[in-house]
Amino acid sequence: MIVRHISTALVGLVAALALGACSRRTQPQGEGQATGTAAQGDRVVIQNKGSDTLVNVAQAWAEEYKKVKPSVAVAVTGGGSGTGISALINGTVQIANASRAMKDKELEAAKAKGFAPVQHVVGYDALAVFVHKDNPKREVTVEELKEIYAEGGKVDKWSQLGIKVPGCPSDEIVRVSRQNNSGTYAYFKEAIIGEKGEYKLGSRDMNGSKDVVDLVEKTPCAVGYSGLAYATENVRVLCVKTGDQCVAPSEDAALDGSYPIARPLFMYTPGEATGAVKDYLDWILGDQGQCIIKEKGYSPVKKLACK
């Protein structure tokens, strides 16, 4: 009986030690820690989630970084800026991608969890306005966009803008937008509609930037907005007129501020980044990482020559 009790106790002790060792190997370092990466064998895994505007370039960064530092894996998922920021607040990711700044209530929620998020500007994006390739419109004003998209706006038909769109017998403007967890949605609202305004009901709200362009491409009556990097030859990109000048979205126009709907792109960490996360962000902000964001159609944080 004594032997059997000792044997049972030893089995339990071994199991507990094994479980503890497993936990230490896979558990992120505490909530709110920018170094909270997970170890898988000899690899470090950085969880990176958020903006659909940034998801393609974030995946490209992750793929290239594997060649630079094979011991570090970056797991990238989209879902929208709000989704990434929520994951950061909840301690399930080490980096949140966002195409808008964190809101006061999000900063307060992070503070309640015991940390202050740190913002890193990793590039700039010109938010493009798209119409169908057969649409004769070439330019749009900020005021026209507000009349089309804002609650109370009076423009619902293309004829009100002085044009007739081939393939659009209804003359109705089909408004294509993003879902409200998107940083693109929030930024367009701030830049075009105004902080106190609201979107007009009845828009087609898409999950991702690519979905916006796909729908506009297939819908002659449509107008939509998303990151310039998602433009295709099957849609027309409008220049945006302010005063006497109509500025087309471009890398240079986003960087110098001449394009009126340009925005910074962010990565947030839960506190000052250290360890593997800091090394990764330093690489992103270096020439190699910035040449990748330039190649993907965004503006780098600085002027640089890339191959």
N, C-alpha and C positions, 0 to 999 in steps of 0.2 A: 504493500500500500504506500509506504513512504517513497519507494523508488518510483512508483507511478505518479505520485504527486510532484516529485522533483522533475520527472520527464515532462509532465504537462506544463510546469512552470517554465522550463527551459524553452519549450516550443513557443510559448507565449512571448517570452523575452526576445527570442530570435525574430519572431514576426513583428514585434513592436519596433525593434531596431531597424529592420528592413524597411518598414513603412516610413520611419523617420528619415532614413537615408534617402528614400525615393522622394519624400516631400521636400527635403533640402535641395535636391537636384532640380526639381521642376517648379518650385514655388517662386513667383516673383518676389523681390525684396520688399516690402511693405508698400502699402497704399500711399500714393503721393510722392513716391521716390522716382526721380528721372532715371535712376540706375536700375530700376526694377525690371530687369530682363530675366528671361527664363533660360536655364541651362538644359540642354538636351545632349547628354554625353559630353563631348568636348566642344559643342557648338553653343553660341549664345543666340537667342531668338529675341528680336525686337518686334513688338506688336505695333502696327501702324494702321490707323483707320480714319476714315472721314470723307472729305470732299470728293465728289465725282469729277469736279473740274480738274483736280490734281491726281486722280487715281492712275491715269495712264503714265504720267511722268514719274509718279511715286513707284510704280511697278518697274519702270525702266531704271530708276535709281537703284532699286533693290537688286535687280538682275546684274547690273554692272558692279555693284559693291561686292557681290559674291566672288568676283574675280580679284578684287582688290584685297578683300579680307575673307577668305573661305570659312573661317571659324565663326563668322557672324551671318545669321540669316535674318532677313527683314520680311515679315509676313504682312502683306498689304491687302486691305479690303476697303471698299467704298462705302456707300450708304448715305452720304451727305455730310455736310459740315456739322450739323446738329448731332448726328449720330456719333461722329468721331469725338466731339467734345463731351458728350454724355459718357462715352466709354472712358475718356480720360478722367473725368470726375469720379467715376465708379472704380477706377483703379485697374481696369482690364487691358489698357494699352499704355505704352510708354510715349508714343507720339500720336497726336491728333492732327490731321490735315484739315485746313479750313480756308474757304474762299471769302470769309468775312471775319471780322474781329469778334472775340467772345463778348457776349452780352453781360451786363452788370449782374443779372440774376445767376448766370453761369459762374461768374467769378465769385459770387457770394456762396454758391453751392460748393465750389472747390475749397473756399476758405473754411466752410463748416466741416469739411473733411480733413482739414489741417494742413493745406498747402496752397501756395499761390502759383498759378500757371505762368510760365514764361513764354512770351511770343517771339517767334523767329520768322522774319520775312525771308522767304526762299525764292521769290520771283514776283513777276507782275503779269497780269492778264488783261487784255483788251476784251471787254464783253461785247461781242458782235451781235448785230441785228440782222437776221436772215429773212429773205423772202424767196418764193419759188423762182427758179431760173427764168421763167417766162414773164415774170412780173416786170413791167416797164419802169417801176420806181427805182431810182438810183440813190436818192438821199432822203434823210428823215431828220426832223428837228426833235430836240428834247421835248418841246411842247406837244408835238404830234404824238410822240410815244406816250406821253402822259394822258392825252385825250383818248388814245386807243386802250391803254391798260388800266387806268385809274378808275375807281368807283366815281360815278358822276361825269366821267369823260363822255364827250358828245360824238366822237368818231367811231362808227360801227361799220361803215361801208367804204370800200375803196374809192367810190365816186366822190366821196366827201374830200378826198385828197387830190381830186382832179385826174384820176386815172381809171382805165378800164383794164382788168386783168384777164388775159386769155385763159379759157378753161374754168372761169369762175362766174357762171351765169347768175348766181345768187347775189353777187356783189358784196356779200358779207365778209368782213374781216374775221378770219379764224385765228383767235389769239392762242398762241402756244407758250406755255410758261413752265415753271418747275414746281415741284412739291414744296410745301412750306418748311421742310427740314433742311432745305438746300441753302447753302451760303450764297449761291447765285441768285436765288429768289429774294433773299434778304438784301443783297447788295443792290439789285435792280430796283427794289422797292425804295430803298434809301436814296438812290441816285436819281431816279426818274419820278416816282410817285410822291416821295416825301415821307418823312418819319410819321406824320400824323395822318397820312392817307392810307387807303386800302385798295387792294386789287379789285377790279370789276369782276363780278361773278360770271361764270360760264366759260372760263378759259380751259384749254386742254393742258392739264398739269402732268408733266412727264417725270419719270424717275431719274433720268440722267441726261447729261448734255447731248450725248449722241442721239438719244431718243428724240430730243427737240429737233435736231437737224434732219433726222430720218422722216419725221412727220411733215416738216415744212417741204422737204424734197418731193413728197408724194401728194401734197395738198396745194393746188394753185392759189387758193384763197388765203393761205396762211401767212402769218408773220410770227417770228419767234426769236428768242435770245439765248445765247450760251457762250462759252469760251471760244475765242477765235480759233483755237487749236482744233476744233471739231468741224471747221468749214470743209465743204467738199465742192467739187466742180458742178454739182447738181443743184446748188443753191446760190443765190446772189447775196453778197454782203454789202449792206448799205453804209455809206459814209454818214456821219452824224454832224449836222450843221449847228454851229453856235455862232451867232453874229453873221459875218459875211463869209466865214470859212467853213468848209465842209471837210472834216478830217476822217480818213479811213482808218480802221483799226490796224495797228501794226506794232511790231516790237519796239521801234523807236518812239512812236506816238504814245505807247503805254509808259515807257520809261521816262520820257520828258514831260508827261502830263498834258500834252496837247489834245489827246483823245479824251472826250468828256466822260466816257464810261469805262475807265481803266481802274484797276484795283490791285492792291498787294495780295499775294498768296502767302498763307501762314502755315507753319508747323508749331504746335504747342507742346511743351513738355511740362510735367508736374513739378515745377521747381527748376533750378539751374541744372542743365544737363551735365552729367558726368559719365565717366567710363565709356562703355561701348556706344551709348546714345550720343554722347558728346563727339566722339570720333566720327560717327556717321554724319551728324549735322555739320561738322567742320568740313567733311568731304563734299557734302551737298553744296556748301557755300564756296567751295574752292573751284578752280577752273574746270576740272573734269565734271563735277556735278552741274555747274552752271552751263556748260556747253550742252549737256543733255537736255536741260529745260529749254534752252534756245532751239535745239533740234526739234523738240516737240511742239514748237509754235508759240512758246511763251517768251516773255522778256526776262533776261537774267537780271540780277540785282546790280550788275555793273557792266560797263562796256568791255567786251573781250573778243578776241579773235579766236574762232574755233575752226578746226579742220573740216 
